[in-house]
């Protein structure tokens, strides 16, 4: 199968910047939390998905704090999301939310940008460690279980630190939906993945 990492996840379940390998198995609303104004305040807090997918299965957690965020996606072997396979952690900074935007489906949301800081990959199973080492995945040798590696500037990624990515979001009945991130253009729609605030 093809292993892909979509940043915010997949950056959120969010990015069109795909890191993959063949596998066998506008308004500058940024700043500290003390001076946030406008729609960026709606993003603040912890957002999660339930267990989802059809193999691999995954859960995602997205945390916005001020003008920064972290996102974690854990992938599982099973549909109950109990047996972990691998994990990705993505961090971003300088989140800036623009004006109200009308998507292709005539719903409203907001465009936003951020600067990518890290994309960490951590194998959580011996099977994944074996695959990664057999493939010298991303040009990295000696992968180890439960040890994270930042994939920025590695062989499998054309993304560099501080790359500005463009995305979008909308809130529907208390659920957050994100668009695919791109370095070249804002998305005009959002993904189906729903994040619920904790």
N, C-alpha and C positions, 0 to 999 in steps of 0.2 A: 504494500500500500504506500501511499505518499504521506509522509509526515509533514505537517505544516504547522507553523506558528503564526497566528494572526494576532497582532498586537492589540490590544485592549479591546482582549482575546480576540475574537480571539484576540484590538488593544483593549482591548476590551472585548474580545471577540471582535476587535476593531481593525485590523489593518490590512490594507491591500498589499503591504510589503510582506511578501511571503518568504519564509526561510524553509526550504524543503529538502528532503532526501528520500531515497527509496528505502523502505523499511520492511522488514520481514515481520513482523509482529504487528475685526471691527471694533467694537467697544472694548478697550483694554481693561477687562474686568479681572486683572490679576493682582496678586499681592498676598499679604499675610491674612490669616483668618480674622485679624482685628479690623481690617479695613476693606473687606470684600463688600461689593455692592452689585446689584443687578442679578441676572440669571445665573451667574457662577455660584451664587449662594444655594441654588436648588441642587447643585451637584454634591455639595458637601456631605460627608459621612461615608458609611459602609454599605455597599450594594452587593448582592449575591444572586447567583442563579441556583436552581436545583440541579440534580443530576440529569444530564441531557446527552443526546447523541445516539448514534447507532453503531458504535464501534469505530474508533475508541470513544469511550464515554468520558464526560468531564464535568467538573464544577468550577465556577469562577467566582472570585471575590475582587471587587474593585473598591478602592478607598481614595476619595478626594479629600485633601487637607490643604486648605488655602489654595494656592495656585500650583500645587503639586499633586501627583497621584501615584499609587502603586496598584498593580493588578497581578493576581495570581491565578493560574489555571492549573488544576491537577487533573491528569488523565488516568483513567482506570481501565482495567481489563474487562470488568463486568458491568452490567446494566444497573446494578444496585450501588455502584460507585463505592465499593469496599476495598478492592484490591488495586493498589496504586501502581502505576507504571512509570510516569514521569511528570515533572512539574516545570512550568515556566513562570518567571517573575519579570515583570516589565515596570520600569519607573519612568516618569516624565515630569517635566518642570515647566514653568512659565505658561501655564494654561491661561488662555485669553479667549473670552466668549464674545462673539459678535452680536449683531442685531437679529431680531426676529427674522426667520427665513421660512419660505413656503416650499415644501418638498414636492417631488413629482406627483405624489398622490394627493396633493392639495391639503395636507396636514401641515401644522406649523411646528417649528422647533428652532434650534440655534446652531450656527456653525461655530466651531472653536478650533484653536490651534494649540500646539504644545511642542516642547523640545524633548526628544527622546534621550534618555540617560543610560539605561541598561536594558538588556534582554538576556536574562539568565536562564539557563537550562540545567535541570538537575535530574539525573536518573534515579528512580525510586525502587527499581527492581533489578535483580541480577540479570534477567533476560535483556533488559534495556542496556545495561552496562556492556554485556557481551556484544550486542548489535553495534553500539557506538564505537567500541574498540576494534571490532572487525572491519568497520567501514572507515576508521579514523575520521569519524563524523566531524564535519566542520574544520577539518585539519587538526583536530585536537587529539593527542595521544594520551593514553592512560586515564580514561574516564573512570570515575569511582562513584559507587553508590552514595547517595545523599550529599554529594559535593557539587555545588553550583559552579557553572562556567558562564561567563559573560560572552555572548556570541557576537557582539558588536565588533566589527572589523575582522571577524573570522572568515574562513574560506566560503562559508555558506551564506554570507550576508554582504549586501552592498550598502548597508546602513552604517552611518557613522554617528558617534556621540554628538548630541546637540543638533541633529537633523530636525528641522521643523516639519511636523506632520499636520495635516489638515483633516478635520473630522467634523462630526455633527451629532446632535442628540435631540431627543424629544422625550417628554414625560407624558404618559397616558395612564390615567387612573392610578397614580402613584408608582408606576413602573417606568424604569429608564431604558431607553433604546438608543443604541449607538450606531453611527455610520462607519463604513470602512475608512481607515486612515490612508492618506496619500501625501507624498511630498509635493505634488503638482496641482491638485485641484480638490476643492471641497466636494464631498459626496452630496448627491441630490436625493438620497433616500437613506433609510436606516435599516439595520438588520432585524431579523425576527427575534433574536435573543432578548429576553426580558430580564432586567435586574430589579430586585426588590430591596428596598431600603431596610436595614436592620435597626 
